[in-house]
Amino acid sequence: MTDTIETIATRYSCRNFKSDPLPEADVQAIARAALQTPSARNRQPWHFSIVTDKALIDEFDNLGMEKLRVDNVAAYERTISRGGRLLYNAPAMVVISAQHIDGLMSSGLDVGIATATVALAAKGLGIDSCICGLASQTGHGHETEPPYDRLGIPEGYEYVIAVLLGYEAGEPGAPHALDESKLTFVS
């Protein structure tokens, strides 16, 4: 159990990836871990698109940066200050899309658990990650639509979040500071 606790304690959001591709065996292990994520009533309302096509990742990055520039200047400027790449030059990403069940988007809880599973599986393999909600900024509503069809997202599913994967290009980041005020013990 110590290895798991250490993995959780040392994971941080990498925002500066090397362009080095990930070993195929590690990509497969992360994909398998994603499929092993628990879900409410075992509905498994997600789909995982494992993207290692760097040109496609860069295409999404460019579309997202343009959309941010137009729609969210503050987020655009923050991204520029962090190196100017929405997807931080990641050589791989896991796009998590979710199914609509009974007319509603499936549980955000299930997608959240899957997101954490992917990030922790990567860290356990020595791969850095960044949970990237801003990746959804590459979405609809721009004059140039992103190439979702190339992600293999099934009909009835919607792109929700991405987990960027790769190796830190600079100095490793630090996990966020613990805020003990967010913790209550009840006995």
Summary of the structure (lengths in Angstrom):
residues: 187
radius of gyration: 16.8
end to end distance: 23.9
largest distance: 56.1
contacts: 529
relative contact order: 0.24
helix: 43%
strand: 19%
